[in-house]
């Protein structure tokens, strides 16, 4: 009886350890995902739309 | 490839501060931060001039050079942007910037600085264009909407110009040629019929 309860406690601690490791791994992967979303590509954002052309035209006075 | 530039025509700026107000309103900039401000030289004296100043999106930006966490990046059209996720608020960029563009919100009661904030040329940041996250961190992304910075678009006298550097400089050149300078300026002969020298 005493041996059984000891085993149960050990198995609980073992699985609890696996759970904690899994949580840490999940958090790390989330952190990586956040870092990837803020990775700038530096591509051009400007385009000479009709709106922009109108602004240039209005500035010529 | 177009290169984005600001140009302030000091002959036209009337120090109305509308560019400052429009910027704060458009991007919902927090208290204590001015991404743009108007500087007046020789205030109250003959020859007084005002210029509207913000981040000039330098081609060889000193803020980028000194940043210890490398949070700055430049788009291929010359807009200097930064990531607030990487910024540590150290203030090096403020010391490096000749225009005093970087601003810092107060993050604590003992003078600690928050993440740096500056003019984005209304081009947002590294987050997805026009997303809520981008707006919350960097303000509106008008460039992605096919527009130009709000400060220049709403300038009443069109003193502040923004956009493709080639076009903006051409507009300014036309103005300078049109209005002349000194004795060649428009109206000079009427003001000084005797032919006063400059």
gemmi code that builds the backbone of each chain (N, CA, C; Angstrom):
import gemmi

chains = {
    "A": [
        ("UNK", (0.838, -1.207, 0.000), (0.000, 0.000, 0.000), (0.866, 1.248, 0.000)),
        ("UNK", (1.853, 1.153, 0.898), (2.779, 2.282, 0.988), (3.564, 2.461, -0.308)),
        ("UNK", (4.036, 1.310, -0.931), (4.774, 1.369, -2.191), (3.924, 1.971, -3.303)),
        ("UNK", (2.662, 1.589, -3.372), (1.771, 2.062, -4.439), (1.606, 3.591, -4.392)),
        ("UNK", (1.387, 4.056, -3.163), (1.182, 5.502, -3.053), (2.457, 6.272, -3.445)),
        ("UNK", (3.645, 5.691, -3.127), (4.901, 6.335, -3.510), (5.025, 6.409, -5.032)),
        ("UNK", (4.680, 5.281, -5.709), (4.740, 5.243, -7.165), (3.814, 6.286, -7.773)),
        ("UNK", (2.630, 6.373, -7.218), (1.674, 7.341, -7.747), (2.208, 8.775, -7.664)),
        ("UNK", (2.830, 9.043, -6.543), (3.331, 10.402, -6.383), (4.453, 10.691, -7.384)),
        ("UNK", (5.325, 9.649, -7.574), (6.436, 9.834, -8.514), (5.929, 10.006, -9.945)),
        ("UNK", (4.941, 9.174, -10.290), (4.432, 9.305, -11.665), (3.762, 10.662, -11.862)),
        ("UNK", (3.097, 11.120, -10.795), (2.473, 12.457, -10.892), (3.533, 13.534, -11.145)),
        ("UNK", (4.626, 13.450, -10.361), (5.680, 14.454, -10.514), (6.313, 14.380, -11.908)),
        ("UNK", (6.446, 13.136, -12.415), (7.049, 12.963, -13.744), (6.184, 13.654, -14.809)),
        ("UNK", (4.889, 13.351, -14.744), (4.002, 13.937, -15.754), (3.866, 15.453, -15.591)),
        ("UNK", (3.924, 15.862, -14.327), (3.867, 17.314, -14.096), (5.082, 17.991, -14.725)),
        ("UNK", (6.231, 17.306, -14.636), (7.461, 17.835, -15.242), (7.342, 17.947, -16.737)),
        ("UNK", (6.775, 16.904, -17.361), (6.568, 16.935, -18.819), (5.641, 18.090, -19.204)),
        ("UNK", (4.610, 18.264, -18.379), (3.648, 19.337, -18.664), (4.311, 20.695, -18.628)),
        ("UNK", (5.142, 20.906, -17.595), (5.827, 22.206, -17.459), (6.757, 22.456, -18.637)),
        ("UNK", (7.484, 21.391, -19.046), (8.400, 21.538, -20.186), (7.624, 21.890, -21.452)),
        ("UNK", (6.471, 21.257, -21.606), (5.627, 21.530, -22.781), (5.145, 22.965, -22.797)),
        ("UNK", (4.770, 23.463, -21.613), (4.295, 24.851, -21.522), (5.400, 25.827, -21.916)),
        ("UNK", (6.617, 25.568, -21.427), (7.756, 26.434, -21.762), (8.016, 26.413, -23.266)),
        ("UNK", (7.960, 25.219, -23.872), (8.196, 25.092, -25.315), (7.133, 25.855, -26.095)),
        ("UNK", (5.880, 25.754, -25.644), (4.790, 26.454, -26.333), (4.983, 27.961, -26.253)),
        ("UNK", (5.398, 28.430, -25.062), (5.628, 29.868, -24.889), (6.748, 30.340, -25.803)),
        ("UNK", (7.792, 29.528, -25.910), (8.932, 29.903, -26.765), (8.507, 29.986, -28.225)),
        ("UNK", (7.674, 29.034, -28.673), (7.236, 29.063, -30.071), (6.342, 30.270, -30.331)),
        ("UNK", (5.518, 30.644, -29.314), (4.680, 31.840, -29.472), (5.560, 33.069, -29.620)),
        ("UNK", (6.634, 33.140, -28.801), (7.563, 34.273, -28.854), (8.193, 34.371, -30.244)),
        ("UNK", (8.558, 33.220, -30.815), (9.146, 33.204, -32.146), (8.152, 33.737, -33.167)),
        ("UNK", (6.884, 33.328, -32.985), (5.858, 33.770, -33.929), (5.709, 35.280, -33.883)),
        ("UNK", (5.748, 35.852, -32.663), (5.626, 37.308, -32.520), (6.801, 37.991, -33.215)),
        ("UNK", (8.005, 37.438, -32.995), (9.192, 38.036, -33.605), (9.104, 38.007, -35.129)),
        ("UNK", (8.505, 36.961, -35.678), (8.396, 36.867, -37.134), (7.425, 37.893, -37.698)),
        ("UNK", (6.347, 38.175, -36.953), (5.370, 39.119, -37.487), (5.927, 40.533, -37.560)),
        ("UNK", (6.906, 40.855, -36.702), (7.445, 42.213, -36.738), (8.695, 42.307, -37.607)),
        ("UNK", (8.962, 41.274, -38.352), (10.125, 41.331, -39.227), (9.822, 42.215, -40.436)),
        ("UNK", (10.445, 43.386, -40.558), (10.110, 44.293, -41.646), (10.695, 43.836, -42.981)),
        ("UNK", (9.950, 44.019, -44.033), (10.466, 43.620, -45.346), (11.101, 44.793, -46.087)),
        ("UNK", (10.827, 46.033, -45.640), (11.461, 47.190, -46.256), (10.995, 47.480, -47.673)),
        ("UNK", (9.887, 46.884, -48.079), (9.412, 47.121, -49.445), (8.822, 48.527, -49.571)),
        ("UNK", (8.769, 49.020, -50.795), (8.246, 50.361, -51.050), (6.765, 50.413, -50.721)),
        ("UNK", (6.344, 51.512, -50.122), (4.936, 51.632, -49.742), (4.237, 52.719, -50.541)),
        ("UNK", (5.033, 53.599, -51.128), (4.459, 54.749, -51.832), (3.976, 54.357, -53.218)),
        ("UNK", (2.858, 54.872, -53.608), (2.415, 54.719, -54.994), (1.755, 56.022, -55.419)),
        ("UNK", (1.976, 56.404, -56.659), (1.473, 57.696, -57.129), (0.031, 57.540, -57.596)),
        ("UNK", (-0.870, 57.579, -56.650), (-2.298, 57.426, -56.933), (-2.874, 58.755, -57.423)),
        ("UNK", (-4.131, 58.731, -57.807), (-4.801, 59.967, -58.236), (-4.826, 60.987, -57.101)),
        ("UNK", (-5.028, 60.455, -55.891), (-5.052, 61.325, -54.708), (-3.714, 62.062, -54.562)),
        ("UNK", (-2.623, 61.310, -54.682), (-1.284, 61.893, -54.543), (-1.028, 62.907, -55.660)),
        ("UNK", (-1.421, 62.575, -56.882), (-1.235, 63.512, -58.008), (-1.984, 64.817, -57.758)),
        ("UNK", (-3.167, 64.703, -57.179), (-3.967, 65.899, -56.892), (-3.270, 66.775, -55.850)),
        ("UNK", (-2.664, 66.124, -54.850), (-1.933, 66.889, -53.824), (-0.773, 67.652, -54.450)),
        ("UNK", (-0.038, 66.997, -55.328), (1.086, 67.667, -56.011), (0.565, 68.843, -56.842)),
        ("UNK", (-0.539, 68.621, -57.512), (-1.104, 69.666, -58.379), (-1.507, 70.887, -57.530)),
        ("UNK", (-2.126, 70.616, -56.373), (-2.577, 71.721, -55.510), (-1.411, 72.481, -54.893)),
        ("UNK", (-0.262, 71.799, -54.760), (0.899, 72.473, -54.167), (1.585, 73.413, -55.158)),
        ("UNK", (1.223, 73.306, -56.433), (1.861, 74.149, -57.461), (1.113, 75.471, -57.594)),
        ("UNK", (1.197, 76.314, -56.632), (0.638, 77.648, -56.789), (1.524, 78.681, -56.126)),
    ],
    "B": [
        ("UNK", (13.131, 54.777, -58.759), (12.454, 54.563, -57.464), (12.289, 55.896, -56.738)),
        ("UNK", (11.081, 56.173, -56.356), (10.815, 57.425, -55.628), (11.467, 57.389, -54.252)),
        ("UNK", (11.886, 58.558, -53.823), (12.469, 58.658, -52.484), (11.681, 59.715, -51.704)),
        ("UNK", (11.109, 59.306, -50.595), (10.209, 60.190, -49.855), (10.978, 61.254, -49.065)),
        ("UNK", (10.526, 62.497, -49.222), (11.181, 63.608, -48.520), (10.155, 64.636, -48.058)),
        ("UNK", (10.504, 65.310, -46.960), (9.764, 66.501, -46.519), (10.559, 67.719, -46.968)),
        ("UNK", (9.858, 68.801, -47.282), (10.532, 70.064, -47.581), (9.634, 71.183, -47.066)),
        ("UNK", (10.186, 72.037, -46.207), (9.388, 73.147, -45.676), (9.857, 74.448, -46.303)),
        ("UNK", (8.928, 75.110, -46.958), (9.195, 76.392, -47.606), (9.059, 77.487, -46.544)),
        ("UNK", (10.200, 77.975, -46.041), (10.185, 78.939, -44.940), (9.539, 80.268, -45.329)),
        ("UNK", (9.492, 80.553, -46.649), (8.861, 81.808, -47.099), (7.341, 81.733, -46.942)),
        ("UNK", (6.813, 80.529, -46.872), (5.357, 80.381, -46.811), (4.825, 80.015, -45.434)),
        ("UNK", (5.660, 79.403, -44.607), (5.170, 78.922, -43.307), (4.743, 80.106, -42.446)),
        ("UNK", (3.519, 80.054, -41.943), (2.989, 81.160, -41.139), (2.876, 80.768, -39.668)),
        ("UNK", (3.526, 79.695, -39.287), (3.599, 79.265, -37.891), (2.203, 79.026, -37.305)),
        ("UNK", (1.324, 78.429, -38.082), (-0.036, 78.201, -37.583), (-0.122, 76.937, -36.737)),
        ("UNK", (0.881, 76.087, -36.849), (0.941, 74.836, -36.080), (-0.160, 73.843, -36.443)),
        ("UNK", (-0.795, 74.026, -37.571), (-1.847, 73.091, -37.994), (-1.244, 71.720, -38.310)),
        ("UNK", (-0.007, 71.697, -38.828), (0.643, 70.412, -39.124), (0.849, 69.607, -37.847)),
        ("UNK", (1.220, 70.306, -36.775), (1.445, 69.655, -35.480), (0.134, 69.064, -34.964)),
        ("UNK", (-0.918, 69.874, -35.043), (-2.227, 69.454, -34.542), (-2.791, 68.304, -35.364)),
        ("UNK", (-2.666, 68.429, -36.685), (-3.199, 67.382, -37.570), (-2.491, 66.052, -37.323)),
        ("UNK", (-1.184, 66.112, -37.112), (-0.404, 64.900, -36.859), (-0.864, 64.235, -35.569)),
        ("UNK", (-1.013, 65.038, -34.527), (-1.432, 64.480, -33.243), (-2.825, 63.863, -33.347)),
        ("UNK", (-3.680, 64.524, -34.081), (-5.052, 64.039, -34.220), (-5.116, 62.775, -35.075)),
        ("UNK", (-4.397, 62.778, -36.173), (-4.464, 61.647, -37.106), (-3.957, 60.352, -36.474)),
        ("UNK", (-2.866, 60.490, -35.703), (-2.228, 59.286, -35.148), (-2.579, 59.045, -33.692)),
        ("UNK", (-3.432, 59.909, -33.147), (-3.795, 59.799, -31.727), (-2.539, 59.660, -30.869)),
        ("UNK", (-1.625, 60.598, -31.086), (-0.353, 60.605, -30.366), (-0.618, 60.951, -28.897)),
        ("UNK", (-0.008, 60.210, -27.963), (-0.288, 60.465, -26.538), (0.228, 61.815, -26.054)),
        ("UNK", (-0.243, 62.214, -24.883), (0.167, 63.477, -24.267), (1.676, 63.523, -24.129)),
        ("UNK", (2.241, 64.686, -24.327), (3.673, 64.858, -24.092), (4.537, 64.495, -25.281)),
        ("UNK", (3.948, 64.006, -26.353), (4.735, 63.623, -27.526), (4.305, 64.470, -28.709)),
        ("UNK", (5.266, 65.086, -29.358), (4.999, 65.820, -30.596), (5.892, 65.240, -31.679)),
        ("UNK", (5.290, 64.583, -32.626), (6.092, 64.028, -33.726), (6.581, 65.141, -34.641)),
        ("UNK", (5.873, 66.244, -34.648), (6.234, 67.384, -35.504), (6.101, 68.654, -34.688)),
        ("UNK", (6.936, 69.624, -34.957), (6.785, 70.918, -34.290), (7.286, 72.026, -35.209)),
        ("UNK", (6.848, 73.227, -34.917), (7.242, 74.379, -35.737), (8.283, 75.180, -34.970)),
        ("UNK", (9.408, 75.415, -35.616), (10.511, 76.163, -35.005), (10.568, 77.530, -35.664)),
        ("UNK", (10.640, 78.577, -34.839), (10.728, 79.933, -35.374), (12.113, 80.507, -35.098)),
        ("UNK", (12.719, 81.024, -36.137), (14.046, 81.629, -36.028), (13.902, 83.150, -36.064)),
        ("UNK", (14.727, 83.843, -35.314), (14.685, 85.310, -35.210), (13.275, 85.787, -34.874)),
        ("UNK", (12.689, 85.186, -33.874), (11.300, 85.483, -33.506), (11.137, 86.962, -33.130)),
        ("UNK", (10.214, 87.617, -33.796), (9.917, 89.016, -33.486), (10.889, 90.016, -34.078)),
        ("UNK", (11.836, 89.532, -34.871), (12.826, 90.430, -35.469), (12.682, 90.411, -36.989)),
        ("UNK", (13.227, 91.396, -37.675), (13.172, 91.356, -39.140), (13.839, 90.091, -39.661)),
        ("UNK", (13.236, 89.484, -40.645), (13.784, 88.262, -41.197), (13.317, 87.010, -40.466)),
        ("UNK", (12.287, 87.167, -39.637), (11.754, 86.013, -38.907), (11.288, 84.924, -39.874)),
        ("UNK", (11.628, 83.693, -39.570), (11.224, 82.566, -40.411), (10.788, 81.407, -39.540)),
        ("UNK", (9.817, 80.660, -40.016), (9.373, 79.465, -39.304), (9.508, 78.259, -40.207)),
        ("UNK", (9.889, 77.158, -39.612), (9.948, 75.903, -40.374), (9.316, 74.788, -39.535)),
        ("UNK", (8.644, 73.905, -40.225), (8.016, 72.755, -39.580), (9.011, 71.595, -39.621)),
        ("UNK", (9.293, 71.042, -38.443), (10.344, 70.016, -38.347), (9.794, 68.717, -37.756)),
        ("UNK", (10.194, 67.629, -38.343), (9.906, 66.292, -37.805), (11.050, 65.405, -38.264)),
        ("UNK", (10.868, 64.095, -38.176), (11.883, 63.185, -38.706), (12.050, 63.485, -40.194)),
        ("UNK", (13.290, 63.688, -40.621), (13.535, 64.031, -42.020), (13.817, 62.793, -42.868)),
        ("UNK", (13.692, 61.629, -42.287), (13.882, 60.360, -43.008), (15.189, 60.402, -43.811)),
        ("UNK", (16.253, 60.648, -43.055), (17.600, 60.798, -43.630), (17.982, 59.587, -44.474)),
        ("UNK", (18.716, 59.859, -45.534), (19.204, 58.761, -46.387), (20.209, 57.900, -45.622)),
        ("UNK", (21.091, 58.570, -44.862), (22.049, 57.843, -44.031), (21.718, 58.205, -42.588)),
        ("UNK", (20.676, 57.581, -42.077), (20.095, 58.022, -40.811), (21.000, 57.715, -39.617)),
        ("UNK", (21.372, 58.753, -38.832), (22.218, 58.514, -37.657), (21.530, 57.685, -36.578)),
        ("UNK", (20.204, 57.791, -36.489), (19.487, 56.990, -35.481), (19.682, 55.501, -35.763)),
        ("UNK", (19.643, 55.151, -37.040), (19.839, 53.745, -37.427), (21.248, 53.286, -37.066)),
        ("UNK", (22.213, 54.214, -37.239), (23.613, 53.851, -37.014), (23.912, 53.582, -35.548)),
        ("UNK", (23.228, 54.316, -34.642), (23.595, 54.192, -33.228), (22.712, 53.223, -32.442)),
        ("UNK", (21.601, 52.802, -33.003), (20.653, 51.972, -32.240), (21.318, 50.645, -31.813)),
        ("UNK", (21.388, 50.400, -30.489), (22.076, 49.177, -30.039), (21.286, 47.897, -30.303)),
        ("UNK", (19.966, 48.023, -30.484), (19.181, 46.806, -30.727), (18.723, 46.721, -32.186)),
        ("UNK", (19.207, 47.656, -33.013), (18.929, 47.633, -34.449), (17.428, 47.568, -34.747)),
        ("UNK", (16.677, 48.459, -34.105), (15.218, 48.406, -34.286), (14.756, 49.225, -35.488)),
        ("UNK", (15.677, 49.967, -36.127), (15.291, 50.799, -37.276), (15.428, 50.026, -38.581)),
        ("UNK", (14.651, 50.414, -39.548), (14.835, 49.909, -40.901), (14.339, 50.976, -41.865)),
        ("UNK", (14.815, 50.907, -43.083), (14.444, 51.908, -44.090), (13.778, 51.204, -45.252)),
        ("UNK", (12.630, 51.701, -45.638), (11.950, 51.088, -46.783), (12.695, 51.475, -48.060)),
        ("UNK", (12.427, 50.786, -49.130), (13.163, 51.066, -50.360), (12.799, 52.429, -50.938)),
        ("UNK", (11.702, 53.043, -50.451), (11.404, 54.412, -50.885), (11.881, 55.444, -49.856)),
        ("UNK", (12.789, 55.019, -48.982), (13.507, 55.979, -48.136), (12.852, 56.379, -46.831)),
        ("UNK", (11.809, 55.701, -46.416), (11.141, 56.051, -45.160), (11.811, 55.281, -44.018)),
        ("UNK", (12.249, 56.037, -42.992), (12.903, 55.404, -41.840), (11.831, 55.041, -40.811)),
        ("UNK", (11.716, 53.759, -40.531), (10.717, 53.269, -39.577), (11.422, 52.476, -38.487)),
        ("UNK", (10.701, 52.166, -37.440), (11.304, 51.371, -36.366), (10.270, 50.430, -35.763)),
        ("UNK", (10.799, 49.453, -35.034), (9.925, 48.479, -34.387), (9.873, 48.768, -32.898)),
        ("UNK", (8.683, 49.036, -32.396), (8.540, 49.299, -30.961), (8.661, 48.016, -30.153)),
        ("UNK", (8.564, 46.879, -30.802), (8.754, 45.617, -30.083), (10.227, 45.410, -29.740)),
        ("UNK", (11.101, 45.957, -30.584), (12.530, 45.785, -30.349), (13.130, 46.937, -29.542)),
        ("UNK", (12.536, 48.130, -29.671), (13.077, 49.331, -29.005), (13.145, 49.123, -27.495)),
        ("UNK", (14.250, 49.583, -26.893), (14.399, 49.472, -25.437), (14.334, 50.846, -24.773)),
        ("UNK", (14.073, 51.884, -25.564), (13.918, 53.231, -25.007), (15.189, 53.799, -24.404)),
        ("UNK", (16.345, 53.467, -24.968), (17.626, 53.882, -24.372), (17.911, 55.365, -24.607)),
        ("UNK", (17.387, 55.923, -25.719), (17.588, 57.344, -25.985), (18.799, 57.672, -26.841)),
        ("UNK", (19.529, 56.662, -27.314), (20.697, 56.927, -28.166), (20.272, 57.659, -29.445)),
        ("UNK", (19.176, 57.242, -30.003), (18.720, 57.853, -31.260), (18.411, 59.335, -31.070)),
        ("UNK", (17.919, 59.680, -29.873), (17.615, 61.089, -29.605), (18.897, 61.930, -29.604)),
        ("UNK", (19.949, 61.362, -29.022), (21.231, 62.077, -29.005), (21.821, 62.181, -30.412)),
        ("UNK", (21.587, 61.175, -31.220), (22.179, 61.151, -32.555), (21.427, 62.031, -33.543)),
        ("UNK", (20.123, 62.178, -33.340), (19.289, 62.877, -34.331), (19.538, 64.379, -34.306)),
        ("UNK", (19.920, 64.993, -35.437), (20.156, 66.450, -35.450), (18.866, 67.261, -35.392)),
        ("UNK", (17.712, 66.611, -35.573), (16.427, 67.321, -35.585), (15.620, 67.100, -34.308)),
        ("UNK", (16.118, 66.290, -33.387), (15.375, 66.018, -32.146), (14.070, 65.293, -32.411)),
        ("UNK", (14.051, 64.459, -33.432), (12.799, 63.806, -33.827), (12.312, 62.731, -32.854)),
        ("UNK", (13.195, 61.867, -32.333), (12.679, 60.802, -31.450), (12.067, 61.362, -30.172)),
        ("UNK", (10.927, 60.818, -29.803), (10.192, 61.248, -28.617), (9.968, 60.030, -27.724)),
        ("UNK", (9.856, 60.280, -26.426), (9.666, 59.151, -25.500), (8.524, 59.435, -24.542)),
        ("UNK", (7.602, 58.511, -24.432), (6.569, 58.699, -23.415), (7.148, 58.357, -22.042)),
        ("UNK", (6.623, 59.016, -21.017), (7.069, 58.687, -19.661), (6.410, 57.373, -19.264)),
        ("UNK", (7.216, 56.396, -18.851), (6.627, 55.095, -18.548), (6.514, 54.844, -17.049)),
        ("UNK", (7.153, 55.659, -16.224), (7.069, 55.464, -14.782), (7.138, 56.783, -14.058)),
        ("UNK", (7.062, 56.738, -12.736), (7.075, 57.968, -11.950), (8.475, 58.476, -11.655)),
        ("UNK", (9.499, 57.761, -12.077), (10.865, 58.159, -11.754), (11.666, 58.493, -13.008)),
        ("UNK", (10.974, 58.993, -14.004), (11.652, 59.462, -15.211), (12.037, 58.365, -16.181)),
        ("UNK", (11.570, 57.151, -15.975), (11.924, 56.077, -16.914), (11.224, 56.304, -18.248)),
        ("UNK", (11.902, 55.949, -19.320), (11.393, 56.207, -20.665), (10.689, 54.987, -21.222)),
        ("UNK", (9.679, 55.259, -22.031), (9.003, 54.170, -22.724), (9.617, 53.978, -24.103)),
        ("UNK", (8.923, 53.285, -24.966), (9.404, 53.018, -26.329), (9.439, 54.308, -27.130)),
        ("UNK", (10.434, 54.437, -27.973), (10.586, 55.654, -28.763), (9.433, 55.800, -29.755)),
        ("UNK", (9.055, 57.035, -29.985), (8.000, 57.345, -30.950), (8.489, 58.469, -31.841)),
        ("UNK", (8.212, 58.368, -33.129), (8.643, 59.432, -34.051), (7.728, 59.444, -35.267)),
        ("UNK", (7.945, 60.462, -36.089), (7.202, 60.569, -37.339), (7.480, 59.330, -38.193)),
        ("UNK", (6.426, 58.785, -38.761), (6.568, 57.589, -39.606), (6.344, 57.925, -41.086)),
        ("UNK", (6.266, 59.206, -41.413), (5.876, 59.651, -42.756), (4.486, 59.086, -43.072)),
        ("UNK", (3.699, 58.917, -42.019), (2.349, 58.314, -42.120), (2.422, 56.953, -42.812)),
        ("UNK", (3.473, 56.186, -42.501), (3.633, 54.876, -43.156), (3.587, 53.723, -42.160)),
        ("UNK", (3.095, 53.966, -40.957), (2.917, 52.884, -39.986), (4.223, 52.263, -39.534)),
        ("UNK", (4.191, 50.961, -39.360), (5.370, 50.241, -38.864), (5.439, 48.855, -39.449)),
        ("UNK", (6.172, 47.954, -38.765), (6.373, 46.617, -39.343), (5.136, 45.718, -39.297)),
        ("UNK", (4.122, 46.085, -38.535), (2.926, 45.248, -38.473), (2.162, 45.299, -39.805)),
        ("UNK", (1.167, 44.477, -39.881), (0.359, 44.419, -41.108), (-0.253, 45.795, -41.397)),
        ("UNK", (-0.263, 46.186, -42.680), (-0.766, 47.503, -43.058), (-2.200, 47.702, -42.581)),
        ("UNK", (-2.425, 48.879, -41.974), (-3.750, 49.299, -41.524), (-4.393, 48.342, -40.519)),
        ("UNK", (-3.591, 47.579, -39.803), (-4.140, 46.722, -38.760), (-4.319, 47.544, -37.482)),
        ("UNK", (-5.145, 47.019, -36.577), (-5.391, 47.725, -35.308), (-4.101, 47.820, -34.499)),
        ("UNK", (-3.284, 46.779, -34.568), (-2.024, 46.774, -33.816), (-1.080, 47.863, -34.339)),
        ("UNK", (-1.027, 47.986, -35.671), (-0.171, 49.002, -36.275), (-0.640, 50.395, -35.862)),
        ("UNK", (-1.938, 50.615, -35.897), (-2.472, 51.933, -35.541), (-2.170, 52.263, -34.080)),
        ("UNK", (-2.326, 51.265, -33.224), (-2.098, 51.488, -31.798), (-0.634, 51.859, -31.512)),
        ("UNK", (0.289, 51.260, -32.238), (1.713, 51.513, -31.980), (2.274, 52.691, -32.762)),
        ("UNK", (1.857, 52.830, -34.029), (2.535, 53.797, -34.908), (1.591, 54.842, -35.513)),
        ("UNK", (0.308, 54.632, -35.356), (-0.637, 55.567, -35.956), (-1.084, 55.091, -37.322)),
        ("UNK", (-1.760, 55.966, -38.027), (-2.385, 55.585, -39.289), (-1.343, 55.389, -40.398)),
        ("UNK", (-1.647, 54.489, -41.305), (-0.754, 54.218, -42.434), (-1.393, 54.787, -43.705)),
        ("UNK", (-1.192, 56.089, -43.907), (-1.801, 56.767, -45.058), (-1.098, 56.401, -46.366)),
        ("UNK", (0.184, 56.104, -46.278), (0.922, 55.751, -47.494), (0.330, 54.470, -48.099)),
        ("UNK", (0.001, 53.512, -47.233), (-0.601, 52.269, -47.719), (-1.995, 52.518, -48.284)),
        ("UNK", (-2.626, 53.612, -47.862), (-3.950, 53.974, -48.388), (-3.834, 54.764, -49.686)),
        ("UNK", (-2.617, 54.980, -50.157), (-2.421, 55.743, -51.399), (-2.477, 57.236, -51.181)),
        ("UNK", (-2.112, 57.681, -49.983), (-2.131, 59.113, -49.666), (-0.743, 59.563, -49.241)),
        ("UNK", (-0.628, 60.848, -48.897), (0.635, 61.411, -48.418), (0.456, 61.821, -46.953)),
        ("UNK", (1.545, 62.166, -46.261), (1.423, 62.558, -44.855), (0.390, 63.671, -44.641)),
        ("UNK", (-0.383, 63.530, -43.577), (-1.482, 64.459, -43.314), (-0.978, 65.881, -43.086)),
        ("UNK", (0.219, 66.034, -42.481), (0.746, 67.368, -42.180), (0.922, 68.187, -43.452)),
        ("UNK", (1.447, 67.527, -44.505), (1.685, 68.230, -45.764), (0.388, 68.395, -46.550)),
        ("UNK", (-0.468, 67.374, -46.497), (-1.693, 67.447, -47.291), (-2.610, 68.581, -46.846)),
        ("UNK", (-2.625, 68.847, -45.509), (-3.586, 69.857, -45.052), (-2.939, 71.232, -44.818)),
        ("UNK", (-1.649, 71.366, -45.119), (-0.987, 72.663, -44.912), (-1.666, 73.732, -45.774)),
        ("UNK", (-2.184, 74.784, -45.116), (-3.012, 75.774, -45.810), (-2.226, 76.549, -46.857)),
        ("UNK", (-0.984, 76.882, -46.552), (-0.196, 77.680, -47.489), (0.690, 76.796, -48.372)),
        ("UNK", (0.578, 75.500, -48.181), (1.410, 74.513, -48.898), (2.903, 74.808, -48.673)),
        ("UNK", (3.200, 75.285, -47.460), (4.600, 75.494, -47.101), (5.287, 74.156, -46.918)),
        ("UNK", (4.565, 73.232, -46.308), (5.157, 71.919, -46.047), (4.810, 70.979, -47.203)),
        ("UNK", (5.841, 70.503, -47.844), (5.667, 69.588, -48.970), (6.188, 68.216, -48.565)),
        ("UNK", (5.520, 67.171, -49.035), (5.981, 65.816, -48.745), (5.688, 64.934, -49.943)),
        ("UNK", (6.532, 63.975, -50.148), (6.304, 63.034, -51.245), (7.590, 62.675, -51.952)),
        ("UNK", (7.456, 62.297, -53.203), (8.620, 61.940, -54.019), (9.589, 63.140, -54.073)),
        ("UNK", (10.821, 62.930, -53.636), (11.794, 64.017, -53.549), (11.974, 64.772, -54.850)),
        ("UNK", (11.932, 64.075, -55.985), (12.109, 64.743, -57.285), (10.961, 65.711, -57.558)),
        ("UNK", (9.749, 65.262, -57.298), (8.577, 66.101, -57.573), (8.529, 67.283, -56.615)),
        ("UNK", (8.773, 66.995, -55.329), (8.733, 68.044, -54.311), (9.782, 69.126, -54.601)),
        ("UNK", (10.978, 68.712, -54.974), (12.027, 69.712, -55.239), (11.718, 70.504, -56.504)),
        ("UNK", (11.054, 69.870, -57.462), (10.641, 70.607, -58.667), (9.599, 71.665, -58.346)),
        ("UNK", (8.651, 71.301, -57.483), (7.626, 72.271, -57.080), (8.294, 73.460, -56.401)),
        ("UNK", (9.239, 73.187, -55.508), (9.929, 74.254, -54.783), (10.757, 75.120, -55.739)),
        ("UNK", (11.399, 74.461, -56.700), (12.221, 75.202, -57.673), (11.352, 76.152, -58.485)),
        ("UNK", (10.190, 75.679, -58.900), (9.263, 76.540, -59.657), (8.855, 77.755, -58.831)),
        ("UNK", (8.624, 77.537, -57.565), (8.243, 78.649, -56.693), (9.367, 79.679, -56.581)),
        ("UNK", (10.566, 79.199, -56.362), (11.710, 80.101, -56.189), (11.924, 80.926, -57.452)),
        ("UNK", (11.818, 80.265, -58.598), (11.975, 80.977, -59.871), (10.847, 81.989, -60.034)),
        ("UNK", (9.639, 81.611, -59.669), (8.467, 82.470, -59.834), (8.513, 83.696, -58.955)),
        ("UNK", (8.932, 83.532, -57.719), (8.875, 84.682, -56.817), (10.168, 85.486, -56.811)),
        ("UNK", (11.228, 84.917, -57.333), (12.486, 85.649, -57.411), (13.059, 85.920, -56.028)),
        ("UNK", (14.077, 86.736, -55.991), (14.709, 87.044, -54.718), (15.330, 88.435, -54.792)),
        ("UNK", (15.234, 89.164, -53.695), (15.835, 90.495, -53.637), (15.218, 91.413, -54.681)),
        ("UNK", (16.028, 92.122, -55.445), (15.504, 93.082, -56.426), (14.815, 92.379, -57.583)),
        ("UNK", (15.012, 91.088, -57.712), (14.326, 90.348, -58.773), (12.981, 89.808, -58.334)),
        ("UNK", (12.606, 90.016, -57.066), (11.352, 89.473, -56.546), (10.158, 90.193, -57.139)),
        ("UNK", (9.056, 89.459, -57.237), (7.821, 90.025, -57.760), (7.379, 91.175, -56.870)),
        ("UNK", (7.060, 92.331, -57.469), (6.579, 93.476, -56.700), (7.669, 94.391, -56.173)),
        ("UNK", (8.897, 94.035, -56.417), (10.002, 94.845, -55.871), (10.028, 96.229, -56.509)),
        ("UNK", (9.839, 96.275, -57.807), (9.865, 97.545, -58.527), (8.763, 98.488, -58.066)),
        ("UNK", (7.585, 97.931, -57.706), (6.477, 98.771, -57.240), (6.768, 99.282, -55.821)),
        ("UNK", (7.364, 98.410, -55.011), (7.657, 98.797, -53.638), (8.790, 99.821, -53.577)),
        ("UNK", (9.747, 99.673, -54.494), (10.894, 100.584, -54.488), (11.074, 101.174, -55.880)),
        ("UNK", (10.193, 102.133, -56.265), (10.244, 102.665, -57.632), (11.573, 103.342, -57.962)),
        ("UNK", (12.257, 103.813, -56.967), (13.543, 104.478, -57.219), (14.663, 103.513, -57.564)),
        ("UNK", (14.371, 102.218, -57.407), (15.388, 101.221, -57.714), (16.347, 101.005, -56.563)),
        ("UNK", (15.774, 100.893, -55.345), (16.621, 100.656, -54.178), (17.318, 99.319, -54.309)),
        ("UNK", (18.529, 99.276, -53.822), (19.275, 98.026, -53.914), (18.896, 97.111, -52.754)),
        ("UNK", (19.256, 95.853, -52.863), (18.894, 94.893, -51.836), (19.711, 95.128, -50.585)),
    ],
}
model = gemmi.Model(1)
for chain_id, residues in chains.items():
    chain = gemmi.Chain(chain_id)
    for i, (resn, *xyz) in enumerate(residues, 1):
        res = gemmi.Residue()
        res.name, res.seqid = resn, gemmi.SeqId(i, " ")
        for name, pos in zip(("N", "CA", "C"), xyz):
            atom = gemmi.Atom()
            atom.name, atom.element = name, gemmi.Element(name[0])
            atom.pos, atom.b_iso = gemmi.Position(*pos), 0.0
            res.add_atom(atom)
        chain.add_residue(res)
    model.add_chain(chain)
structure = gemmi.Structure()
structure.add_model(model)
structure.setup_entities()
